[in-house]
Amino acid sequence: MKKIIQLITVIFVTSLLLGCDTYNKEEFKKSAQNMYDRVQTDLKIKGNFCYYLGSIKFPYTDIPPLKEDTQWDGWNKEDLANTLPLFAEIGLLTRQPVESEERLYHYDLTELGQEYLYSFFNKTPSGDTIYNNAFCYGPIKVIKVRDVSEKTYEHGRYSNNETLVSVNIDYQVVNTPEWVINNQDKLKALYGSHYVFLPNVTYPETQLYIKGKDGKLYLESWSYLLMKPSGKLLTDKE
């Protein structure tokens, strides 16, 4: 199933209370900004929004579908058949035809692609390594905290009588690169119309904090979006 992956961060947060009942909005703002900034530093990525390509190592040559492919192999090749031509057209990858092999291509990173690349790997239960690549952009700048509310649930996700604190923020995306701005329609067609983030636009977001039995707060929120392809490939030829 294709879906958007959110990296969830749970971190202990202090200094968010003023007195007994009033929450400190400025401290919430600082906490959110620190969380978004930290993931960029820790993962060495250019921003909080990442377009997933698929499981691949560069340089890469197309591998046609095979009868013995697993379901996962089929899904991965389907993703790559859409993402690689798109980012070659945008300018983050090179694309050269394979001699004597119709419709097969060699791909490698351009200098621009190397700048925005995020590579990571996963281990399967059998011990195999799955190499993943994405292009990341768009650092988040938290503009303000609009409101804070809390609600206690009889049966929470982690415990009974669990209190969640909801923090509604406004943020903007800074340093959106030209390759995103100039290719909005193509990116929206493949990744979804809501997943192109532009400069000078204010976006809403809700962050969740878990209130511990000791009254302390723990942040449970996404720190970057890994967006998987779910639409169709749109090229200049269409």
C-alpha positions in Angstrom: 0.0 0.0 0.0 1.4 3.4 -1.0 1.2 6.0 1.8 3.0 9.0 3.2 5.5 8.1 6.0 5.8 10.5 8.9 8.8 10.2 11.1 7.4 10.4 14.6 9.5 11.9 17.4 8.8 11.5 21.0 10.9 13.8 23.2 10.7 15.1 26.7 10.0 18.8 26.8 10.4 21.2 29.8 9.5 24.8 30.5 6.1 24.7 28.7 4.0 25.7 31.7 3.4 29.1 33.2 2.0 28.7 36.7 -0.5 25.8 37.3 -2.9 26.0 34.4 -1.6 28.3 31.6 0.6 27.0 28.8 3.5 29.0 27.5 3.0 29.5 23.8 6.4 30.9 23.2 8.1 27.8 24.7 5.9 25.6 22.5 7.1 27.6 19.5 10.7 27.1 20.5 10.2 23.4 21.2 8.6 22.9 17.7 11.3 24.8 15.9 14.1 23.0 17.7 12.5 19.6 16.8 12.3 20.5 13.1 15.8 21.9 13.0 17.3 19.0 14.8 16.1 16.4 12.3 17.8 18.3 9.5 21.1 18.3 11.4 20.9 14.7 12.6 19.9 13.3 9.2 21.9 15.9 7.1 19.0 16.7 5.0 18.1 20.0 3.2 14.6 20.3 4.7 11.6 18.6 6.3 9.8 17.4 3.1 11.2 14.5 1.1 10.2 13.0 -2.2 10.8 9.2 -2.0 12.3 7.7 -5.2 12.3 4.0 -4.2 14.9 1.4 -3.2 17.9 2.1 -5.4 21.7 2.7 -5.4 23.3 5.2 -7.8 24.4 4.8 -10.5 21.5 2.6 -11.5 20.4 0.9 -14.6 16.7 0.0 -15.2 15.8 -3.6 -14.4 12.7 -4.8 -16.3 9.9 -6.7 -14.5 10.7 -10.4 -14.1 8.4 -13.3 -13.5 10.2 -14.2 -10.3 9.8 -10.7 -8.8 8.2 -10.6 -5.4 5.2 -8.2 -4.8 7.6 -5.8 -3.1 10.0 -5.9 -6.1 7.1 -5.1 -8.4 6.0 -2.2 -6.3 9.5 -0.8 -6.2 10.1 -1.1 -9.9 6.7 0.6 -10.4 7.8 3.5 -8.2 11.2 3.8 -10.0 9.5 3.8 -13.4 7.8 7.0 -12.4 10.2 8.8 -10.1 13.4 8.4 -12.1 12.2 9.9 -15.4 10.6 12.7 -13.5 13.7 13.8 -11.5 15.8 13.3 -14.7 13.5 15.8 -16.4 13.6 18.2 -13.5 17.4 18.0 -13.5 18.4 16.1 -10.4 19.3 12.9 -12.3 21.0 12.1 -15.6 19.3 9.7 -17.9 21.0 7.9 -20.8 19.6 5.1 -22.9 21.1 1.6 -22.6 22.7 0.5 -25.9 20.7 -2.2 -27.8 18.1 -2.3 -24.9 14.9 -0.6 -25.8 13.3 1.5 -23.1 16.1 0.9 -20.5 18.1 3.7 -19.1 21.2 4.5 -17.0 20.6 7.0 -14.1 23.0 8.9 -12.0 23.0 12.0 -9.7 23.7 15.4 -11.1 25.4 18.0 -8.9 22.0 19.4 -8.0 20.7 16.0 -7.2 23.6 15.3 -4.9 22.9 18.5 -3.0 19.3 17.5 -2.1 19.8 13.7 -1.8 18.9 11.8 1.4 20.0 8.2 1.5 19.1 5.7 4.2 18.8 1.9 4.5 16.7 -0.7 6.2 17.4 -4.3 7.2 14.9 -7.0 6.3 14.1 -9.9 8.7 16.3 -12.1 6.5 19.2 -9.8 6.8 19.1 -8.2 3.4 19.7 -4.4 3.1 17.2 -2.2 1.4 18.8 1.0 0.1 16.4 4.0 -0.1 16.8 7.5 -1.6 14.8 10.7 -1.5 15.2 14.3 -2.4 14.5 16.6 0.5 13.8 20.4 0.6 12.0 23.0 2.6 13.2 23.8 6.1 10.2 24.7 8.4 10.0 28.0 10.1 7.4 28.1 12.9 5.5 31.4 12.7 3.3 31.2 15.8 1.3 29.0 18.1 -2.4 29.7 17.6 -3.9 27.8 20.5 -3.3 25.0 23.0 -5.9 22.6 24.4 -5.9 19.4 26.3 -8.2 16.4 26.6 -8.1 13.2 28.7 -9.0 9.9 27.1 -10.2 6.9 29.2 -8.3 4.5 26.9 -5.2 6.3 25.5 -2.6 5.0 23.1 -0.1 4.4 25.9 -2.1 4.2 29.1 -5.6 4.6 30.6 -6.7 8.1 31.5 -4.1 9.6 29.2 -4.1 13.3 28.6 -3.1 14.7 25.2 -2.2 18.4 24.7 -2.9 19.6 21.2 -0.9 22.6 19.9 -2.1 24.3 16.8 0.8 26.1 15.0 1.3 28.1 11.8 4.5 27.5 9.8 6.1 28.6 6.6 8.6 26.7 4.3 11.8 28.5 3.6 14.4 28.2 0.9 12.1 26.3 -1.5 14.4 25.5 -4.5 13.6 26.5 -8.1 13.3 22.8 -9.1 10.3 22.5 -6.9 8.7 25.9 -7.8 9.2 25.4 -11.5 7.9 21.8 -11.5 4.8 22.1 -9.3 2.4 20.4 -11.7 4.6 17.4 -12.3 5.4 16.9 -8.6 1.7 17.3 -7.6 0.7 14.8 -10.3 3.0 12.1 -8.9 3.1 12.8 -5.2 -0.3 14.5 -4.6 -1.6 18.0 -4.9 -1.1 18.8 -1.2 2.6 18.0 -1.1 4.3 20.9 -2.9 5.2 23.5 -0.3 5.8 27.0 -1.5 7.5 30.1 0.0 5.4 32.9 1.6 2.5 30.6 2.3 1.4 29.9 5.8 0.4 26.3 6.6 -1.4 24.9 9.7 -0.2 22.0 11.7 -1.3 20.3 15.0 1.4 18.9 17.3 0.5 16.4 20.0 2.1 16.2 23.5 1.5 13.4 26.0 1.1 14.7 29.6 2.8 12.3 31.9 1.5 11.3 35.3 4.1 13.7 36.8 2.6 16.5 34.8 5.6 16.7 32.4 5.0 16.9 28.6 6.4 14.6 25.9 6.2 15.7 22.3 4.8 13.2 19.8 4.9 14.7 16.4 6.3 14.3 12.9 9.6 15.9 12.2 9.8 15.2 8.5 7.5 13.9 5.8 8.7 11.1 3.5 6.3 11.3 0.6 5.8 8.3 -1.6 4.6 8.4 -5.2 0.9 7.7 -5.6 -0.2 9.3 -8.8 0.8 9.4 -12.4 3.9 10.6 -14.3 3.4 13.9 -16.0 6.2 14.9 -18.5 6.7 17.8 -20.8 5.6 15.6 -23.7 2.1 15.3 -22.3 
